[in-house]
Amino acid sequence: MDAFTELFVEMLSQLGPVRVRRMFGGQGLYVDDLFMAIIDDGQLFLKSDEANRERFDAAGCVPFIFPNKDGEAVVTSYRRPPEEALESPPLMLPWARLAMEAALRAANAKKPKAPAKRPAAKKASASKKAASKKTAARGG
């Protein structure tokens, strides 16, 4: 791991264990298994979403843009943090938290919603009521 990546692993570790994975010709940074940052071409980009993108944009944080297979520019939801945050862990922390929140929202949105279940106690009592009605109907 190069010194640039090590710096941001250290900065992001305030939020939890950081894992680095090669991807997109760069590196993906995961905190607690949530994909929340990209390092590409010597630059860090943090995850943003509809809930926090305005904060990144208001601070002048430029998006991560890469060319697709046809050479067209693809603008992602990842934003470069403000320059001053790149050199200061205390200034990076609020931006890293915003990225973590966006990663959590994305992870929760991907989870399938479980169908509503009746509690087991109600199922058992419903079965007993049905059995009682059958017994009463048979005259027993």
Secondary structure, DSSP 8 states (H G I E B T S, - for coil): --HHHHHHHHHHGGGS-EEEEEETTEEEEEETTEEEEEEETTEEEEE--TTTHHHHHHTT--EEEEE-TTS-EEEEEEE---GGGGG-HHHHHHHHHHHHHHHHHHHHHHS--------HHHHHHHHHHHHHHHHHHTT-
